[in-house]
Amino acid sequence: MLAFITSNLNNGTEITDLIINKADAEFEMTGLKVSSVIKIHRIITTSDKIIQKVTGILPESYPYKVYEKIKLLFNLNPQSL
C-alpha cells in the first residue's frame, strides 16, 4: 500500500491527513527532507515490483496513527473490525 505524501503543509486540511513533523525524534528515519503530510485518502495498492527505491521508513510510532486515519477514512468502528 502506498500513500501520497506532500511537503505542502497548507495542503494538510483533511481529517484523515497525517503530518510528519521534522521536529519528531524519529523524523530522520523517514528519508524526508522537510515536514510533510501523508494524504491517507490517496492510498493505492500495487505490486512491490514497481518500487525502484526506498528512501526511508515510517517510524515505529506512526503505523497506529495511520491505522486510526484509515478507520476514519472508511468510517470503521471497532465493532466492524
N, C-alpha and C positions, 0 to 999 in steps of 0.2 A: 504494500500500500504506500502510495506517495501523496504528499500534500503540497500545495503551492505555498511558497514562502516569499515574503516581500520585506524589503528594508524600509518601505514607506509606512512609518508608524501611524500616519494620519489615515491609513487605509485599514487600521485595526478597529473597525466600528461594529463588526458583527458580534453577537453574544457568544458565538462559537469560536471566535478568534483567540489565539493563544500567543501572548507576547513572550518572546525570549529576550530578556534584558541583558545587555553587555555587563552590567554590574553583578549578575548572578555568579556565584562561586564556580559553577561548572560550565560557564559560558564557553571557555576555550575548547572544550570537547566538541562543540557543535561544528566547528570549522567556519562559522560565520564571522564576518569582519565587524559588523555593527549589530545593534539591537534590531530584531526582526519580528515579524508576525507570521505565525503559521495559520493559514486560512483553511481551517478544518472543513468548511463547506465545499472546498475544492479538492477533495480527495479522489484518487483514482487507484485502481488495481492494475497491475501489469506484471509481466514476466521479469524476473531478475536478470534475464539475458540482455535486456536493453540498457541496463545500468553500466555505464562506461567508467565511472569514477565515483568513489565515496570520499567526500571531503570532511566528514565529521559524523558524530553520532548524537542522538538525542540523550541528554544526561539522564541519569537514573531517576531523578525526581520528576521528570516530565511525562513518562508514559501514563501514569494515573491521571494527570491533568488532561492529556489528550483523550483518554477514555471518557472522562467526565464531559468533555466538549462533544464527543461523538454521541453520547447519550442525549445531550441537549439537542443536537442536530436532528436526530431521528426520533425525538420525543419519547425516549425509552425511560421507563421507570424500573426500579428493582424487581417488581413483580413480573415484568415482561421478559426478564433475562433468565 
